[in-house]
Amino acid sequence: MKNLTSETLRQLYLKFFADKGHKIIPSASLIPENDPTVLFTTAGMHPLVPYLLGEKHPEGKRLTDVQKCVRTGDIDEVGDSSHCTFFEMMGNWSLGDYFKEEMIPWSFEFLTSPKYLGIPVKDIAVTCFAGDSDCPKDEESAKIWQKCGILPENIYFLPKSGNWWGPAGTTGPCGPDTEMHIIRNHAAADKLNAYQFDDAPSGTFLEIWNDVFMQYNKTAEGKYEPLKQRNVDTGMGLERTLCILNGKSSVYETDIFEGAIAKIEELTSHTYDESDEVTRAFRVVLDHVRTATFMIGDVKGIVPSNTDQGYILRRIIRRAVRFGRNIGLPQGALKEVSATFVKKYAEVYPELKTNSAHIYEELEKEETKFSKTLQQGIKEFEKVIATLPAGGTIDGVTAFHLYDTYGFPVEITNEMAREKGLGVDVKGYEAAYAEHQAKSRAGSEQKFACGLADHKEETTNLHTATHLLHAALKKVCSPDIEQKGSNITEERLRFDFNFARKLTPEEVAEVERLINEQIALDIPVVMKEMSLEEAKAQGFTGLFESKYGERVKTYSIGEFSKEICGGPHAEHTGLLGTFKIAKQENVSAGVKRIKAILVK
């Protein structure tokens, strides 16, 4: 195996697939566009769901990219050797073009060729779908792997729980996948038969890559029918792959974190690996500051708040502050650690450098805000637990008091309690929170159930209405207004935009009038593909231009609205019904939110 830097691995992957006829597309935003199913982009396939479902991609049928991702389900686990909230997913895509016969040999070539990763064939194990009453065993993939050179004894079969990509909802495209693993313990692996992969001792195998073959459509009746458009969707985690190739025990010991570790060591009296406790604190600061840097610096950047993405951001910054104080990280240090990541990623993700001043400002503001009450809050926490018996529970009202008075998210109180062998009455906390703040929202990733994958008529119409709303706001309020976020269900649209104040009643009425006028005219919604430069020259609005490739889809509604977009749209405005603004909200300083509905 080769020792590679993150820059080399990233470019090696993209060049490999570019040489195979793939178009390199840039990473989409961390904040999903018009998709309320999740708060963040959680996988490489997420931004490409419409095209996997059959919509035509302007760059063609073969694509490759490195996608920025955030997963927040395991925040409390960050600090161990493997968990990260931010990561990069390298992937390639076939949209109804090649399939297993091409993809598996390419995977084998990239993994084993001395030109690329140079992993010895004997150290690679693969898993394939074992088959069940719904769909047959994936003998085809296994035979192709064996033909490539994978040893027969290193080919394993797993059920749907291990080797199956399910539909985005309860129905839709799905199919088997084949996963590639590095064998870390040959003695243990040699004792397994082809169906005992899951029985291996922990650490025997380490997954490095996954090829998904979408070849079935699951119907509402639960049947699996062959798909007309068969797709390939792959994913290789950059950080984990670096860790494997370089023989490191943790992703935090790769070149990605070198500069940040050096900065923390410079600012404190500690070294990264001096003890388990110190190493954990380093890792929490490293991961959370990197993630916060990407969240704030994103093209659709967010700021700390008490709802949705902003809540997650606030939580990880405050967790970084708490663990940073444990190792003596001084006040204001988070922005210095952040600067090392901006420098590391500047060429790959230039938006970080462009937005660096904003990143540092938001980090410093949130750190200052939390630091003022952190020590007082810890003292209060210590008073509370001093009155509890061993294994006791902090009641919900007290947990809410720690949040309301000292800014401790309940997750931090829960984590601190767990460190002392105590529990927290989370349900009691939620009841207290709901009583005092009716508008509270949970900091969970999972939201609603539709999004870009949802092409229902209601959702499509609301997506089209969002274009009209954006254009109307520019005309009524300011030509400088730009979209800062969008969230659409089949019941309503939610649109975030930069503006210093709420709209006046007169402005609301005028926005509604303009939009309903366009609906009454029943204007065709016209889609054209063109180069990004042509789109700009013709006056199309590119909301988040860094995510676009060389060719884009444009949607025009007469001369009223002209936008670059990839989502579903109504064919003409007369289908929409009557547009009504239901609510206005503050999101953060300088960002407002409108919720609107369509009434038939």
C-alpha positions as CSV (number, residue, x, y, z in Angstrom):
1,M,0.0,0.0,0.0
2,K,1.1,3.5,-0.7
3,N,1.6,6.4,1.7
4,L,-0.5,9.2,0.3
5,T,-1.5,12.7,1.4
6,S,-5.1,13.7,1.4
7,E,-4.4,16.0,-1.6
8,T,-2.8,13.2,-3.6
9,L,-5.6,10.6,-2.8
10,R,-8.3,13.1,-3.7
11,Q,-6.7,13.9,-7.1
12,L,-5.8,10.2,-7.8
13,Y,-9.4,9.1,-7.4
14,L,-10.8,11.9,-9.6
15,K,-8.2,11.4,-12.3
16,F,-8.8,7.7,-12.4
17,F,-12.5,8.1,-13.1
18,A,-12.0,11.1,-15.4
19,D,-9.7,8.8,-17.5
20,K,-12.7,6.4,-17.6
21,G,-14.9,9.0,-19.2
22,H,-16.4,10.6,-16.1
23,K,-17.1,14.3,-15.7
24,I,-15.7,15.7,-12.5
25,I,-18.4,17.6,-10.7
26,P,-17.8,19.9,-7.6
27,S,-19.0,19.1,-4.1
28,A,-22.6,20.2,-3.4
29,S,-23.3,22.3,-0.3
30,L,-23.4,20.8,3.1
31,I,-26.9,22.2,3.4
32,P,-29.3,20.2,1.2
33,E,-31.1,22.3,-1.3
34,N,-34.9,22.0,-1.1
35,D,-34.6,18.7,0.9
36,P,-36.2,18.6,4.3
37,T,-35.4,14.9,4.9
38,V,-32.1,15.7,6.7
39,L,-30.4,18.8,8.1
40,F,-27.1,18.1,6.3
41,T,-25.7,16.3,3.2
42,T,-25.0,13.0,4.8
43,A,-23.6,11.0,1.8
44,G,-22.2,11.4,-1.6
45,M,-25.4,10.2,-3.3
46,H,-27.6,12.7,-1.5
47,P,-27.3,15.6,-3.9
48,L,-27.7,13.2,-6.9
49,V,-31.0,11.5,-5.9
50,P,-33.1,13.2,-8.6
51,Y,-30.6,11.9,-11.3
52,L,-30.5,8.4,-9.8
53,L,-34.3,8.5,-10.1
54,G,-34.2,9.2,-13.8
55,E,-33.8,13.0,-14.2
56,K,-31.1,13.9,-16.8
57,H,-27.9,15.4,-15.4
58,P,-26.5,18.2,-17.5
59,E,-23.0,16.7,-17.3
60,G,-24.0,13.4,-18.7
61,K,-24.3,9.8,-17.4
62,R,-20.8,9.3,-15.9
63,L,-19.9,11.5,-13.0
64,T,-17.3,11.6,-10.2
65,D,-16.8,13.8,-7.2
66,V,-15.6,14.3,-3.7
67,Q,-18.6,15.3,-1.6
68,K,-18.5,17.2,1.7
69,C,-20.7,15.4,4.3
70,V,-21.8,15.8,7.9
71,R,-23.3,13.1,10.1
72,T,-24.3,14.1,13.6
73,G,-25.9,11.0,15.0
74,D,-22.8,10.1,17.0
75,I,-21.6,13.5,18.3
76,D,-21.1,12.1,21.8
77,E,-18.8,9.4,20.4
78,V,-16.4,11.9,18.8
79,G,-13.2,11.7,20.7
80,D,-12.5,8.0,20.0
81,S,-10.3,6.7,17.2
82,S,-12.8,6.6,14.4
83,H,-15.8,8.9,14.8
84,C,-16.0,12.2,12.8
85,T,-18.9,14.5,12.2
86,F,-17.4,16.0,9.0
87,F,-15.9,13.8,6.3
88,E,-15.3,13.7,2.5
89,M,-16.8,10.9,0.4
90,M,-15.2,10.1,-2.9
91,G,-17.6,8.6,-5.4
92,N,-18.4,7.8,-9.0
93,W,-21.8,7.4,-10.7
94,S,-23.3,5.7,-13.6
95,L,-26.7,7.1,-14.5
96,G,-28.1,4.3,-16.7
97,D,-24.7,3.7,-18.4
98,Y,-22.2,1.1,-17.2
99,F,-22.9,-1.6,-14.6
100,K,-21.2,-4.4,-12.7
101,E,-19.1,-5.7,-15.7
102,E,-17.2,-2.3,-15.8
103,M,-17.4,-1.1,-12.2
104,I,-16.1,-4.1,-10.4
105,P,-12.9,-4.4,-12.5
106,W,-12.4,-0.7,-12.1
107,S,-12.7,-1.0,-8.4
108,F,-10.2,-3.9,-8.5
109,E,-7.8,-1.8,-10.6
110,F,-7.9,1.3,-8.4
111,L,-7.4,-0.8,-5.2
112,T,-4.6,-3.1,-6.4
113,S,-2.7,-1.4,-9.2
114,P,0.7,0.0,-8.3
115,K,-0.3,3.1,-10.2
116,Y,-3.1,3.8,-7.7
117,L,-3.5,2.3,-4.2
118,G,-1.3,-0.7,-4.6
119,I,-3.1,-2.9,-2.0
120,P,-2.0,-6.6,-2.2
121,V,-4.8,-8.8,-3.6
122,K,-4.5,-11.3,-0.7
123,D,-5.4,-8.5,1.7
124,I,-8.7,-7.7,0.1
125,A,-12.0,-9.3,1.0
126,V,-15.4,-8.5,-0.7
127,T,-19.0,-9.1,0.3
128,C,-21.9,-9.7,-2.0
129,F,-25.7,-10.0,-1.5
130,A,-26.7,-13.5,-0.3
131,G,-30.1,-13.5,-1.9
132,D,-33.6,-14.0,-0.4
133,S,-37.2,-14.7,-1.3
134,D,-37.4,-11.2,-2.9
135,C,-34.2,-11.1,-5.1
136,P,-31.7,-13.7,-6.2
137,K,-28.1,-14.2,-4.9
138,D,-25.7,-11.8,-6.5
139,E,-23.6,-14.5,-8.1
140,E,-22.7,-12.1,-11.0
141,S,-20.7,-9.8,-8.8
142,A,-18.9,-12.7,-7.0
143,K,-17.9,-14.2,-10.4
144,I,-16.6,-10.9,-11.7
145,W,-14.5,-10.4,-8.5
146,Q,-13.1,-13.9,-8.9
147,K,-12.3,-13.3,-12.5
148,C,-10.5,-10.0,-11.5
149,G,-8.3,-12.0,-9.1
150,I,-9.9,-11.9,-5.7
151,L,-9.3,-15.2,-3.9
152,P,-12.5,-17.4,-3.7
153,E,-12.0,-17.8,0.0
154,N,-12.1,-14.0,0.4
155,I,-15.6,-13.6,-1.1
156,Y,-18.4,-13.5,1.4
157,F,-22.2,-13.3,1.2
158,L,-24.5,-11.2,3.4
159,P,-28.3,-10.7,3.6
160,K,-30.1,-7.4,3.0
161,S,-29.0,-6.1,6.3
162,G,-25.4,-6.1,5.1
163,N,-25.3,-5.9,1.3
164,W,-28.4,-4.0,0.1
165,W,-29.1,-0.4,-0.8
166,G,-32.8,0.4,0.0
167,P,-35.0,2.9,-1.7
168,A,-35.0,6.5,-0.6
169,G,-38.5,6.0,0.8
170,T,-40.7,2.9,1.1
171,T,-40.7,2.4,-2.6
172,G,-38.3,3.2,-5.5
173,P,-34.9,2.2,-6.9
174,C,-32.8,-0.2,-4.8
175,G,-30.5,-3.1,-5.3
176,P,-27.5,-5.1,-4.0
177,D,-24.1,-3.7,-3.2
178,T,-20.7,-5.1,-2.9
179,E,-18.3,-3.9,-0.2
180,M,-14.5,-4.0,-0.2
181,H,-12.6,-4.6,3.0
182,I,-9.0,-4.8,4.1
183,I,-8.2,-8.0,5.9
184,R,-6.5,-7.0,9.2
185,N,-6.5,-10.5,10.8
186,H,-5.8,-13.3,8.3
187,A,-5.8,-16.0,10.9
188,A,-9.4,-15.1,12.0
189,A,-10.6,-14.6,8.4
190,D,-9.3,-18.0,7.4
191,K,-11.6,-19.7,9.9
192,L,-14.8,-18.3,8.3
193,N,-16.9,-19.8,5.5
194,A,-18.6,-17.7,2.9
195,Y,-21.6,-16.9,5.1
196,Q,-19.8,-16.2,8.3
197,F,-18.5,-12.7,7.6
198,D,-20.5,-11.1,10.5
199,D,-19.1,-13.8,12.9
200,A,-15.5,-12.5,12.5
201,P,-13.9,-11.0,15.7
202,S,-13.8,-7.2,15.8
203,G,-11.0,-5.7,13.8
204,T,-10.7,-8.7,11.4
205,F,-12.0,-6.6,8.4
206,L,-12.0,-2.8,7.7
207,E,-14.3,-1.5,5.0
208,I,-12.7,0.7,2.4
209,W,-15.2,1.1,-0.5
210,N,-18.8,0.3,-1.5
211,D,-20.3,-0.2,-4.9
212,V,-24.1,0.0,-5.0
213,F,-25.9,-1.5,-8.0
214,M,-29.4,-0.1,-8.4
215,Q,-31.2,-2.7,-10.5
216,Y,-34.6,-3.1,-9.0
217,N,-37.7,-1.0,-8.3
218,K,-39.6,-1.8,-5.1
219,T,-43.3,-1.3,-5.7
220,A,-46.0,-0.3,-3.3
221,E,-47.0,-3.9,-3.1
222,G,-43.5,-4.9,-1.9
223,K,-42.5,-6.5,-5.2
224,Y,-39.0,-6.0,-6.7
225,E,-39.1,-5.3,-10.5
226,P,-36.1,-4.8,-12.8
227,L,-35.3,-1.1,-13.3
228,K,-35.2,0.3,-16.8
229,Q,-32.4,2.7,-15.8
230,R,-29.8,0.7,-13.8
231,N,-27.4,2.9,-11.8
232,V,-24.1,2.6,-10.1
233,D,-23.4,4.6,-6.9
234,T,-20.1,4.2,-5.1
235,G,-18.6,5.6,-1.9
236,M,-15.0,5.7,-0.5
237,G,-14.4,7.7,2.6
238,L,-11.3,9.8,2.1
239,E,-10.3,10.0,5.8
240,R,-10.7,6.3,6.5
241,T,-8.9,5.3,3.3
242,L,-5.9,7.6,4.2
243,C,-5.8,6.0,7.6
244,I,-5.7,2.5,6.1
245,L,-3.1,3.3,3.4
246,N,-0.8,5.0,5.9
247,G,-1.0,2.4,8.5
248,K,-2.4,4.8,11.1
249,S,-4.6,3.7,14.1
250,S,-6.8,6.8,13.8
251,V,-8.0,9.2,11.1
252,Y,-6.7,12.0,13.4
253,E,-3.2,10.9,12.8
254,T,-3.3,11.6,9.0
255,D,-2.0,14.7,7.3
256,I,-5.4,16.4,7.5
257,F,-5.0,17.2,11.2
258,E,-1.3,17.7,11.4
259,G,-1.4,21.5,11.3
260,A,-4.3,21.7,13.8
261,I,-2.6,19.4,16.2
262,A,0.6,21.5,16.1
263,K,-1.5,24.6,16.8
264,I,-3.2,23.1,19.8
265,E,0.1,21.9,21.2
266,E,1.5,25.3,20.7
267,L,-1.4,26.9,22.6
268,T,-1.5,24.5,25.5
269,S,1.0,22.6,27.6
270,H,-0.1,19.3,26.3
271,T,0.9,16.9,23.4
272,Y,-1.6,15.0,21.4
273,D,-0.7,11.5,22.6
274,E,0.3,12.1,26.2
275,S,-2.7,10.3,27.7
276,D,-6.0,8.8,26.7
277,E,-7.9,11.7,28.4
278,V,-5.8,14.4,26.6
279,T,-6.0,12.6,23.3
280,R,-9.8,12.5,23.5
281,A,-9.9,16.2,24.2
282,F,-7.7,16.9,21.3
283,R,-9.8,14.8,19.0
284,V,-13.1,16.5,20.1
285,V,-11.6,20.0,19.4
286,L,-10.1,18.9,16.1
287,D,-13.3,17.3,14.7
288,H,-15.7,19.9,16.0
289,V,-13.7,22.9,14.9
290,R,-13.2,21.4,11.4
291,T,-16.9,20.7,11.1
292,A,-17.9,24.2,12.4
293,T,-15.4,25.7,9.9
294,F,-17.1,23.9,7.0
295,M,-20.7,24.6,8.3
296,I,-20.1,28.4,8.7
297,G,-17.9,28.7,5.6
298,D,-20.2,26.8,3.3
299,V,-21.7,28.5,0.3
300,K,-25.0,28.3,2.1
301,G,-23.3,28.9,5.5
302,I,-25.1,28.7,8.7
303,V,-24.6,30.4,12.1
304,P,-25.2,29.2,15.7
305,S,-28.8,29.2,16.8
306,N,-31.3,27.3,18.8
307,T,-33.0,25.5,15.8
308,D,-32.2,23.0,13.1
309,Q,-28.6,23.2,11.6
310,G,-27.8,26.2,13.8
311,Y,-28.5,24.1,16.9
312,I,-26.1,21.4,15.8
313,L,-23.4,24.0,15.0
314,R,-23.9,25.6,18.5
315,R,-23.7,22.2,20.2
316,I,-20.4,21.2,18.6
317,I,-18.8,24.6,19.2
318,R,-19.8,24.5,22.8
319,R,-18.6,20.9,23.1
320,A,-15.2,22.0,21.6
321,V,-15.0,24.8,24.1
322,R,-15.6,22.5,27.0
323,F,-13.1,19.9,26.0
324,G,-10.6,22.6,25.0
325,R,-10.7,24.1,28.5
326,N,-9.9,20.7,29.9
327,I,-6.5,20.9,28.2
328,G,-5.9,24.6,28.8
329,L,-6.9,25.9,25.4
330,P,-7.2,29.7,26.0
331,Q,-10.1,31.9,25.2
332,G,-10.3,32.8,21.5
333,A,-8.2,29.7,20.4
334,L,-10.9,28.1,18.3
335,K,-10.5,30.6,15.4
336,E,-6.7,29.9,15.5
337,V,-7.4,26.1,15.1
338,S,-9.9,26.9,12.4
339,A,-7.3,28.9,10.5
340,T,-5.2,25.7,10.1
341,F,-8.1,24.0,8.4
342,V,-8.9,27.0,6.1
343,K,-5.2,26.8,5.0
344,K,-5.3,23.0,4.5
345,Y,-8.4,23.0,2.4
346,A,-8.1,26.4,0.7
347,E,-7.4,25.1,-2.8
348,V,-10.0,22.3,-2.7
349,Y,-12.8,24.3,-1.1
350,P,-12.0,28.0,-1.8
351,E,-15.2,29.2,-0.2
352,L,-13.5,28.6,3.2
353,K,-10.8,31.2,2.3
354,T,-13.4,33.5,0.9
355,N,-15.5,33.3,4.0
356,S,-12.6,33.0,6.5
357,A,-13.3,36.3,8.3
358,H,-16.9,35.3,8.8
359,I,-15.9,31.9,10.1
360,Y,-13.5,33.3,12.7
361,E,-16.0,36.0,13.8
362,E,-18.8,33.5,14.4
363,L,-16.5,31.0,16.2
364,E,-15.2,33.8,18.4
365,K,-18.7,35.1,19.2
366,E,-20.1,31.7,20.1
367,E,-16.9,30.8,22.1
368,T,-17.1,34.1,24.0
369,K,-20.8,33.7,24.7
370,F,-20.4,30.2,26.1
371,S,-17.1,30.9,28.0
372,K,-18.7,33.6,30.1
373,T,-21.0,31.0,31.7
374,L,-19.1,27.8,31.3
375,Q,-17.2,27.9,34.7
376,Q,-20.4,29.1,36.5
377,G,-22.3,26.3,34.8
378,I,-19.8,23.7,35.8
379,K,-19.9,24.9,39.4
380,E,-23.7,24.7,39.3
381,F,-23.5,21.2,37.8
382,E,-21.2,20.1,40.6
383,K,-23.6,21.5,43.2
384,V,-26.4,19.5,41.6
385,I,-24.6,16.2,41.5
386,A,-23.3,16.6,45.0
387,T,-26.9,16.1,46.2
388,L,-27.5,12.9,44.2
389,P,-26.8,9.3,45.2
390,A,-24.5,7.1,43.2
391,G,-26.2,6.3,39.9
392,G,-28.8,9.0,40.4
393,T,-30.6,11.1,37.8
394,I,-30.6,14.9,37.2
395,D,-34.2,15.9,36.9
396,G,-35.5,17.6,33.8
397,V,-36.2,21.0,35.3
398,T,-32.6,21.2,36.6
399,A,-31.3,20.1,33.2
400,F,-33.4,22.8,31.6
401,H,-32.1,25.4,34.1
402,L,-28.5,24.5,33.1
403,Y,-29.5,25.2,29.5
404,D,-31.6,28.3,30.0
405,T,-29.2,30.0,32.5
406,Y,-25.8,28.6,31.6
407,G,-26.2,27.7,27.9
408,F,-25.5,24.0,28.4
409,P,-27.3,22.0,25.6
410,V,-28.9,19.0,27.3
411,E,-26.5,16.8,25.4
412,I,-23.5,18.4,27.2
413,T,-25.3,18.0,30.6
414,N,-26.0,14.3,29.6
415,E,-22.4,13.8,28.7
416,M,-21.1,15.4,31.9
417,A,-23.5,13.3,33.9
418,R,-22.5,10.1,32.2
419,E,-18.8,10.8,33.0
420,K,-19.9,10.8,36.6
421,G,-22.0,7.7,36.4
422,L,-25.3,9.6,36.5
423,G,-28.3,10.0,34.3
424,V,-30.5,12.8,33.0
425,D,-34.3,12.9,32.8
426,V,-34.3,13.9,29.1
427,K,-38.1,13.6,28.8
428,G,-38.5,15.9,31.8
429,Y,-36.1,18.3,30.2
430,E,-38.1,18.3,27.0
431,A,-41.3,19.0,28.8
432,A,-39.7,21.9,30.7
433,Y,-38.2,23.2,27.4
434,A,-41.6,23.0,25.6
435,E,-43.3,24.8,28.4
436,H,-40.9,27.7,28.3
437,Q,-40.2,27.8,24.6
438,A,-43.1,26.7,22.4
439,K,-41.1,27.1,19.3
440,S,-38.3,24.7,20.3
441,R,-37.1,22.1,17.9
442,A,-35.0,19.0,18.6
443,G,-31.4,18.9,17.3
444,S,-32.0,15.8,15.4
445,E,-30.9,15.1,11.8
446,Q,-34.1,13.4,10.7
447,K,-36.8,15.8,9.4
448,F,-40.1,15.1,7.5
449,A,-40.1,12.7,4.6
450,C,-39.8,14.0,1.1
451,G,-37.4,16.4,-0.5
452,L,-35.8,16.2,-3.9
453,A,-36.5,12.5,-4.0
454,D,-40.2,13.5,-3.6
455,H,-41.7,14.3,-7.0
456,K,-45.3,14.6,-5.7
457,E,-47.4,17.2,-7.4
458,E,-47.7,19.3,-4.2
459,T,-44.0,19.3,-3.6
460,T,-43.2,20.1,-7.2
461,N,-45.6,23.0,-7.2
462,L,-44.2,24.4,-4.0
463,H,-40.7,24.1,-5.4
464,T,-41.8,26.2,-8.5
465,A,-43.4,28.7,-6.2
466,T,-40.1,29.1,-4.4
467,H,-38.6,30.4,-7.6
468,L,-41.4,32.9,-7.9
469,L,-41.0,34.0,-4.3
470,H,-37.2,34.5,-4.7
471,A,-37.9,36.7,-7.8
472,A,-40.7,38.7,-6.1
473,L,-38.6,39.4,-3.0
474,K,-35.8,40.8,-5.2
475,K,-38.4,43.1,-6.9
476,V,-40.2,44.2,-3.8
477,C,-37.5,44.4,-1.1
478,S,-34.0,44.4,-2.6
479,P,-32.2,43.1,-5.7
480,D,-29.4,41.9,-3.4
481,I,-31.6,39.3,-1.8
482,E,-30.3,35.8,-2.2
483,Q,-31.5,32.4,-1.0
484,K,-29.8,31.2,2.2
485,G,-31.8,27.9,2.5
486,S,-34.9,26.1,1.4
487,N,-37.0,23.4,2.9
488,I,-40.1,22.0,1.1
489,T,-42.7,19.5,2.2
490,E,-45.9,18.7,0.3
491,E,-47.7,21.0,2.7
492,R,-45.6,24.2,2.6
493,L,-42.4,25.8,1.5
494,R,-39.8,27.4,3.8
495,F,-37.4,30.0,2.3
496,D,-34.5,31.7,4.1
497,F,-33.0,34.8,2.6
498,N,-30.6,37.7,3.5
499,F,-32.6,40.7,4.8
500,A,-32.2,43.0,7.8
501,R,-35.9,43.0,8.9
502,K,-39.2,41.3,8.5
503,L,-41.4,42.4,5.6
504,T,-44.0,45.0,6.3
505,P,-47.7,44.1,5.7
506,E,-47.6,46.2,2.5
507,E,-44.5,44.3,1.3
508,V,-46.1,41.0,2.1
509,A,-49.2,41.9,0.1
510,E,-47.1,43.1,-2.9
511,V,-45.1,39.9,-2.9
512,E,-48.2,37.8,-2.9
513,R,-49.8,40.0,-5.6
514,L,-46.8,39.6,-7.9
515,I,-46.6,35.8,-7.5
516,N,-50.3,35.3,-7.9
517,E,-50.3,37.5,-11.0
518,Q,-47.6,35.1,-12.6
519,I,-49.7,32.1,-11.6
520,A,-52.9,33.6,-13.2
521,L,-51.0,34.2,-16.4
522,D,-50.3,30.4,-16.6
523,I,-46.8,30.9,-17.9
524,P,-44.8,27.9,-19.1
525,V,-41.9,26.8,-17.0
526,V,-39.1,26.3,-19.6
527,M,-36.0,24.1,-18.9
528,K,-32.9,24.5,-21.0
529,E,-29.4,23.0,-20.6
530,M,-26.5,25.2,-21.3
531,S,-23.0,26.0,-20.1
532,L,-22.7,27.9,-16.8
533,E,-21.1,30.8,-18.6
534,E,-24.1,31.0,-21.0
535,A,-26.5,30.9,-18.1
536,K,-24.7,33.8,-16.4
537,A,-24.7,35.8,-19.6
538,Q,-28.4,35.3,-20.0
539,G,-29.2,36.5,-16.5
540,F,-29.9,33.2,-14.8
541,T,-29.4,33.3,-11.0
542,G,-26.8,30.8,-9.8
543,L,-27.7,30.6,-6.1
544,F,-24.7,28.5,-5.1
545,E,-22.4,28.5,-8.1
546,S,-19.5,26.5,-6.6
547,K,-21.6,23.4,-6.8
548,Y,-22.3,23.6,-10.5
549,G,-20.4,21.8,-13.2
550,E,-19.7,23.0,-16.7
551,R,-23.2,22.4,-17.9
552,V,-26.4,23.3,-15.9
553,K,-30.1,23.1,-16.1
554,T,-31.9,26.5,-16.2
555,Y,-35.5,27.2,-15.5
556,S,-37.3,30.3,-16.7
557,I,-40.8,31.6,-15.9
558,G,-41.2,34.2,-18.6
559,E,-38.9,37.1,-17.7
560,F,-40.1,37.1,-14.1
561,S,-37.8,34.3,-12.8
562,K,-34.6,32.8,-14.3
563,E,-32.7,30.3,-12.1
564,I,-30.2,27.5,-12.3
565,C,-31.7,24.6,-10.5
566,G,-31.8,20.8,-10.4
567,G,-35.1,20.0,-8.6
568,P,-38.6,19.1,-9.9
569,H,-40.8,21.8,-11.4
570,A,-44.4,22.3,-12.6
571,E,-44.9,22.5,-16.3
572,H,-46.8,25.8,-16.1
573,T,-47.7,28.2,-13.3
574,G,-51.4,27.8,-13.6
575,L,-51.1,24.4,-11.8
576,L,-49.9,26.1,-8.6
577,G,-53.1,27.5,-7.0
578,T,-53.1,30.7,-4.9
579,F,-49.8,31.7,-3.1
580,K,-50.1,32.8,0.5
581,I,-47.4,33.8,3.0
582,A,-48.3,32.1,6.2
583,K,-45.5,33.2,8.5
584,Q,-42.3,35.2,8.9
585,E,-39.5,34.3,11.3
586,N,-36.0,35.4,12.3
587,V,-33.3,32.8,11.6
588,S,-30.2,34.8,12.6
589,A,-28.7,38.2,12.3
590,G,-29.4,39.4,8.7
591,V,-31.3,36.2,7.7
592,K,-35.1,36.0,7.6
593,R,-37.5,33.1,6.9
594,I,-40.8,33.0,5.1
595,K,-43.2,30.0,5.3
596,A,-45.8,29.9,2.5
597,I,-48.5,27.7,1.2
598,L,-50.5,27.1,-2.0
599,V,-54.2,27.0,-1.8
600,K,-56.2,25.2,-4.5
